[in-house]
Amino acid sequence: MATSNSSSIMSSTFYLTGIPGYEEFHHWISIPFFLLYTVGIIGNCMILHIVRTDPRLHEPMYYFLAMLSLTDMAMSLPTMFSLFRVLWSISQEIQFNICVGQMFLIHTFSFTESSVLLAMALDRYVAICHPLRYATILTPKLIAKIGIAALLRSSILIIPLMARLAFFPFCHSHVLSHSYCLHQDIIRLACADIRFNIIYGLVLITFLWGLDSLGIFVSYVFILHSVLKIASREGRFKALNTCASHICAVLILYVPMIGLSIVHRFAKHSSPLIHIFMAHIYLLVPPVLNPIIYSVKTKQIRQGILHLICSPKISSITM
């Protein structure tokens, strides 16, 4: 009975990993991570505040940008607490139920962000190819339905993977290769038949990312076809320039995502630092860079941020 209880306790506890070989520098390594999380949180919160408070930004494009900011934060924030617990030498332990919850949030919002990028591509398609019907097609009600559908699609389809983990015995090492939980990392520790999780995971990635990326590609084919019909060179450039930020956002999400999947599937015996580096890029780069890109490339967002930063100074001077 005591052995059974001990086994149960062990199977419910996992151990997170920081940066292998650099444990004595973990406190210093935490500084750039802290700065990246701070930049990401502040940048996305500023965009959400500007879109909410500025009536000029109550348009479909900016509603979708607000969705992107929300999914960026929801995808990266669940990793923050476990990462700093490891880097600040507080604790490397994580309970199984917390680990599953963290995985669920990371993977759900990762797929949701892909769906939001597809919605943003459709937004650019309607704006460029059907400008006169833009406001009547993409109504606030439809935009809300798209956001809810994207979240439900991702969360419902990820549940079978998470549910299966509850029935797996974990009799191998309980040490994870990251400072947070990922599905592809934890299933390798299971002492059970994991073929369903592997096959279902691959099908899920192919279905969700594949459909979303195909939809984005088709949208840009139609956009390019429409832009080439514009007579003036300046008009063509202006139309394409409205898509630049979105194209960057797509690359920022998909390139690290594909890279991390390839590393986990085909480079299992490579240096642990490569796995850790790719995982951190995948989760931290989009929330940090997306607000910067949209601030630089979108005049209305840039003006809103400048007004938000400068207005308190102006108020203090006038007082």
C-alpha positions in Angstrom: 0.0 0.0 0.0 2.8 2.4 0.9 4.6 1.5 -2.4 1.3 2.2 -4.3 0.9 5.6 -2.6 4.6 6.5 -3.3 4.2 5.5 -6.9 1.0 7.7 -7.2 2.8 10.7 -5.6 5.8 10.3 -8.0 3.6 9.9 -11.1 1.8 13.2 -10.2 5.0 15.3 -9.9 7.3 16.4 -12.7 10.6 18.4 -12.7 11.1 21.3 -15.0 14.5 22.1 -16.6 16.1 25.6 -16.9 19.2 26.0 -19.1 21.3 22.8 -18.8 24.9 23.5 -18.0 24.2 27.1 -17.0 22.5 26.6 -13.7 24.9 29.0 -11.8 23.8 31.7 -14.3 20.1 31.2 -14.0 19.6 34.4 -12.0 21.4 36.4 -14.7 19.6 34.6 -17.5 16.3 35.5 -16.0 16.9 39.2 -16.6 16.5 39.1 -20.5 13.5 36.8 -20.0 12.0 39.3 -17.6 12.5 42.1 -20.0 11.0 40.2 -22.9 7.9 39.3 -20.9 7.6 42.9 -19.7 7.8 44.2 -23.2 5.3 41.7 -24.5 2.8 42.4 -21.7 3.1 46.2 -21.9 3.0 46.2 -25.7 -0.1 44.0 -26.0 -1.9 45.8 -23.2 -1.3 49.1 -24.8 -2.8 47.9 -28.1 -5.8 46.5 -26.3 -6.3 49.8 -24.4 -5.9 51.9 -27.6 -8.3 49.8 -29.6 -10.9 49.9 -26.8 -10.6 53.7 -26.1 -10.1 55.2 -29.5 -13.4 55.3 -31.5 -11.4 55.7 -34.8 -10.1 52.1 -34.2 -13.5 50.5 -33.8 -13.0 48.8 -37.2 -12.7 45.1 -38.1 -8.9 45.3 -38.7 -8.3 46.6 -35.2 -10.7 44.2 -33.5 -8.8 41.3 -35.0 -5.5 43.0 -33.9 -7.0 43.1 -30.4 -7.8 39.3 -30.7 -4.2 38.7 -31.7 -2.9 40.6 -28.7 -5.1 38.6 -26.4 -4.1 35.2 -27.9 -0.4 36.3 -27.8 -0.6 37.0 -24.0 -2.8 33.9 -23.3 -0.2 31.7 -25.1 2.9 33.0 -23.3 1.7 34.0 -19.8 1.1 30.4 -18.6 4.8 29.8 -19.0 6.0 32.8 -17.1 5.4 31.6 -13.5 7.0 28.2 -14.0 9.9 29.7 -15.9 10.8 32.1 -13.2 10.3 29.6 -10.4 13.0 27.5 -12.1 15.4 30.4 -13.0 15.0 32.0 -9.5 15.7 28.6 -7.9 12.3 28.6 -6.1 11.2 25.2 -7.2 11.5 22.9 -10.2 8.5 20.7 -9.3 5.2 21.0 -11.1 2.1 18.9 -10.3 0.6 16.8 -13.0 -2.8 18.6 -13.0 -1.1 22.0 -13.2 1.2 20.7 -16.0 -1.9 19.5 -18.0 -3.6 22.9 -17.5 -0.5 24.7 -18.7 -0.2 22.5 -21.8 -3.9 23.0 -22.5 -3.6 26.8 -22.5 -0.3 26.8 -24.5 -1.6 24.5 -27.3 -5.1 25.9 -27.4 -4.0 29.5 -27.8 -1.3 28.5 -30.2 -4.0 27.0 -32.5 -6.3 29.9 -31.8 -3.6 32.4 -32.8 -3.3 30.6 -36.1 -7.1 30.9 -36.6 -6.9 34.6 -35.8 -4.2 35.1 -38.4 -6.5 33.4 -40.9 -9.4 35.8 -39.9 -7.0 38.7 -40.4 -6.1 37.5 -43.8 -9.8 37.3 -44.7 -10.1 40.8 -43.3 -7.4 42.1 -45.7 -9.1 40.2 -48.6 -12.4 41.9 -48.0 -10.8 45.3 -47.4 -8.8 45.2 -50.7 -11.1 43.1 -53.0 -14.5 44.3 -51.7 -13.8 47.8 -50.1 -17.4 49.1 -50.5 -18.9 46.1 -48.7 -16.1 46.0 -46.0 -18.2 47.4 -43.1 -21.3 45.5 -44.0 -19.6 42.1 -44.4 -17.4 42.2 -41.3 -19.8 43.5 -38.7 -18.9 43.5 -34.9 -21.3 40.6 -34.4 -19.6 38.4 -37.1 -16.2 39.3 -35.7 -17.2 38.2 -32.2 -18.6 34.9 -33.7 -15.3 34.3 -35.5 -13.3 34.9 -32.3 -15.5 32.5 -30.3 -15.4 29.9 -33.1 -11.6 30.1 -33.2 -11.3 29.5 -29.5 -13.9 26.7 -29.3 -12.4 24.9 -32.3 -8.9 24.9 -30.7 -10.0 24.0 -27.2 -12.4 21.2 -28.1 -10.0 19.5 -30.5 -7.1 19.6 -27.9 -9.2 18.0 -25.1 -8.7 14.3 -26.3 -4.9 14.7 -26.1 -5.1 16.1 -22.6 -7.7 13.6 -21.4 -5.5 10.6 -22.5 -2.6 11.8 -20.4 -4.6 11.1 -17.2 -4.5 7.4 -18.0 -0.8 7.1 -18.7 1.6 5.7 -16.1 4.9 7.6 -16.0 7.5 5.2 -14.8 10.5 6.7 -16.7 12.3 9.8 -15.6 10.0 12.6 -14.6 12.4 15.4 -15.8 10.9 17.5 -18.6 13.2 19.2 -21.1 11.7 22.7 -20.7 10.8 25.1 -17.9 7.1 24.5 -18.8 5.0 21.6 -20.0 4.5 20.7 -23.7 2.5 17.7 -24.9 5.3 16.4 -27.2 7.7 16.6 -24.2 5.6 14.8 -21.6 4.3 11.9 -23.7 7.9 10.6 -24.2 8.0 9.9 -20.5 4.9 7.7 -20.5 5.2 3.9 -20.0 2.2 3.2 -22.3 1.2 3.0 -25.9 1.3 6.6 -27.0 0.5 6.0 -30.7 -2.9 7.6 -30.4 -1.4 10.8 -29.0 1.3 10.9 -31.7 -1.0 10.2 -34.6 -3.8 12.4 -33.3 -1.3 15.2 -32.6 0.1 15.1 -36.1 -3.4 15.0 -37.6 -4.5 17.9 -35.5 -1.4 20.0 -36.5 -1.9 19.1 -40.1 -5.6 19.8 -40.0 -5.6 23.1 -38.1 -2.3 24.7 -39.2 -2.8 23.2 -42.7 -6.3 24.6 -43.2 -5.3 28.0 -41.7 -2.1 28.3 -43.7 -4.0 27.2 -46.9 -6.7 29.8 -46.2 -4.1 32.5 -45.7 -2.3 31.5 -48.9 -5.6 31.5 -50.9 -6.6 34.9 -49.4 -3.3 36.4 -50.6 -3.6 34.9 -54.1 -6.9 36.8 -54.4 -5.4 39.9 -52.9 -2.5 39.9 -55.3 -4.8 39.3 -58.2 -6.9 42.3 -57.2 -3.9 44.5 -56.5 -2.4 43.9 -59.9 -5.5 45.3 -61.4 -4.9 48.7 -59.8 -3.6 51.1 -62.4 -1.2 53.2 -60.4 2.0 52.0 -58.9 1.4 54.1 -55.8 -2.1 52.5 -55.4 -0.6 49.0 -55.6 2.1 49.8 -53.1 -0.5 51.3 -50.7 -2.7 48.3 -50.9 0.1 45.8 -50.3 1.5 47.9 -47.5 -1.6 47.3 -45.5 -0.8 43.6 -45.6 2.9 43.9 -44.5 2.2 43.7 -40.7 0.0 40.7 -41.1 2.5 38.9 -43.3 5.2 39.5 -40.6 2.8 38.2 -37.9 2.2 35.0 -39.9 5.9 34.4 -40.4 6.6 35.1 -36.7 4.2 32.5 -35.6 4.6 29.8 -38.2 8.4 29.7 -38.7 9.2 29.0 -35.0 6.2 26.7 -34.7 7.3 24.5 -37.6 10.9 24.7 -36.4 9.9 23.4 -32.9 7.8 20.6 -34.4 10.7 19.5 -36.6 13.1 19.5 -33.7 10.8 17.4 -31.5 10.0 15.0 -34.3 13.3 14.5 -36.1 16.1 15.9 -33.9 15.3 14.1 -30.6 19.0 13.4 -29.9 20.3 16.9 -30.7 21.6 19.3 -28.0 19.0 20.1 -25.3 19.9 23.8 -25.8 18.4 23.6 -29.3 15.1 22.3 -28.0 15.0 25.0 -25.3 16.0 27.8 -27.6 13.3 26.9 -30.2 10.6 26.5 -27.5 11.3 29.9 -26.1 11.4 31.6 -29.5 8.0 29.9 -30.3 6.4 31.3 -27.2 8.1 34.6 -26.6 8.8 36.1 -30.1 5.2 36.6 -31.3 3.9 38.5 -28.2 7.1 40.6 -28.1 7.4 41.4 -31.9 3.7 41.7 -33.0 3.0 44.9 -31.0 6.3 46.4 -32.2 5.6 45.5 -35.9 2.0 46.8 -35.8 3.2 50.0 -34.0 5.8 50.7 -36.6 3.7 49.7 -39.7 0.3 51.0 -38.7 -0.1 54.8 -38.4 -3.2 54.7 -36.3 -1.7 52.4 -33.7 1.5 54.4 -33.6 -0.4 57.6 -33.1 -2.4 56.0 -30.3 0.7 54.8 -28.5 2.4 58.2 -28.8 -0.8 59.9 -27.5 -0.9 57.4 -24.6 2.7 58.0 -23.7 2.7 61.8 -24.2 -0.7 62.8 -22.8 0.3 62.3 -19.1 3.4 64.5 -19.7 1.3 67.2 -21.4 -1.2 67.1 -18.5 1.5 67.4 -15.9 3.1 70.4 -17.7 -0.2 72.2 -18.0 -0.9 71.7 -14.3 
